[in-house]
Amino acid sequence: MAAGPVQVAVVGPDAEARSDLLTSAAHGIHGGGVVLGGPPESEGVPLLADRPLVNDSAAAYVCHGYVCDRPVTTTEELRDRL
């Protein structure tokens, strides 16, 4: 709570690629957090701006305020970050 709200941006080439990371983020985030998924650079979605894929695969970016951690590509890494 002291660190402020957590935001998780999950990018992937399609919904299937993002699915596991989105599910993990939704189950692991605390109250008041935001989880958003979509293709990289989705028009009109600032949280997904400048969040590229990692080795052409889906990636999750955990952000606190305006600062995001390095992207993770597995549900285990994402759970550890949250």
NORSULBEL-V901831 format. One record per pair of residues at least 6 apart in sequence whose ideal C-beta (glycine too) atoms are under 6 Angstrom apart, sorted by the first residue. I is the first residue (numbers start at 1). GAP is how many residues later the second one is. D is the distance in Angstrom with one decimal. If there is no record, write none. Layout:
BEGIN
i;gap;d
I;GAP;D
I;GAP;D
END
This chain:
BEGIN
i;gap;d
3;61;5.2
4;60;6.0
4;61;5.5
5;27;4.9
5;28;5.8
6;23;5.9
6;27;4.2
7;27;4.6
7;56;4.3
8;17;4.3
8;27;4.7
8;52;5.8
8;54;5.5
9;27;5.7
9;38;4.7
9;39;5.5
9;42;5.1
9;52;4.5
10;8;5.1
10;11;4.7
10;12;5.1
10;27;3.9
10;50;4.8
11;29;4.5
11;37;5.9
11;40;4.9
11;48;5.7
12;6;3.6
12;46;3.2
17;41;4.3
18;19;4.6
18;40;5.1
20;55;5.4
21;37;5.6
21;39;4.6
22;15;4.7
24;51;4.0
24;54;5.0
25;10;4.5
26;9;5.3
28;51;5.3
28;54;3.8
29;6;5.8
29;53;5.9
36;11;5.1
38;7;5.9
38;10;5.3
40;11;5.9
40;12;5.5
40;13;5.9
42;6;4.7
51;10;5.2
53;6;6.0
54;17;5.3
54;19;5.2
57;16;5.6
59;12;3.9
59;14;5.4
60;12;5.3
60;18;4.9
61;7;4.6
61;10;5.2
62;7;4.8
62;19;4.5
72;6;5.1
END
